[in-house]
């Protein structure tokens, strides 16, 4: 039995640096209206839609998940870790979310 993929907690500054790399994608899992109000870039996939919209990040080597305070993004990171075909991906969770920087 293979080990389950895990994610790493990172801060917002590290997330910004990682997101600038080729093959990396910042995924904001807040609701659309929250993303439109303010965001750190990347793409918006609300938490309730992450399973149905995995195709948007399928080709990324690195996935960085963010939300307001880190709760929803942690759930999303755990979900991404459960995809068996994604065992080689690097998955990061922004601990403390966008509010961490304020």
Residue pairs with C-beta under 8 A, 6 or more apart in sequence:
2 87
4 81
4 82
5 80
5 81
5 82
5 83
5 86
5 87
5 89
5 91
6 81
6 91
7 65
7 77
7 78
7 80
7 81
7 91
7 92
7 93
8 90
8 91
8 92
8 93
9 92
9 93
9 94
9 95
10 18
10 64
10 92
10 93
10 94
10 95
11 94
11 95
11 96
11 100
12 40
12 66
12 94
12 96
12 97
12 98
12 100
12 101
13 101
14 92
15 26
15 40
15 64
15 66
15 92
15 94
16 40
18 24
18 62
18 64
18 92
19 25
19 26
19 40
19 41
19 42
19 64
21 62
23 60
23 61
23 62
24 60
24 61
24 62
24 63
24 64
25 42
25 43
25 56
25 57
25 60
25 62
25 63
25 64
26 40
26 41
26 42
26 43
26 64
26 66
27 42
27 43
27 44
27 45
27 50
27 56
27 57
27 63
27 64
27 65
27 66
27 76
28 35
28 39
28 40
28 42
28 43
28 44
28 45
28 66
28 67
29 45
29 46
29 47
29 50
29 65
29 66
29 67
29 72
29 73
29 75
29 76
30 44
30 46
30 47
30 67
30 68
30 72
31 46
32 44
32 46
34 68
35 44
38 98
40 66
40 98
42 64
42 66
43 56
43 57
45 53
45 56
45 57
47 67
47 72
47 75
47 76
50 76
50 79
50 80
51 79
54 80
54 83
57 63
57 80
60 89
61 88
61 89
61 90
62 89
62 90
62 91
62 92
63 77
63 80
63 89
63 90
63 91
63 92
64 92
64 93
64 94
65 73
65 74
65 76
65 77
65 80
65 91
65 92
65 93
65 94
66 73
66 94
66 97
66 98
67 73
67 76
67 94
67 97
67 98
68 97
68 98
68 99
69 96
69 97
69 98
69 99
69 100
70 93
70 94
70 95
70 96
70 97
70 100
71 97
73 93
73 94
73 97
74 93
76 93
77 91
77 92
77 93
80 86
80 89
80 91
81 91
94 100
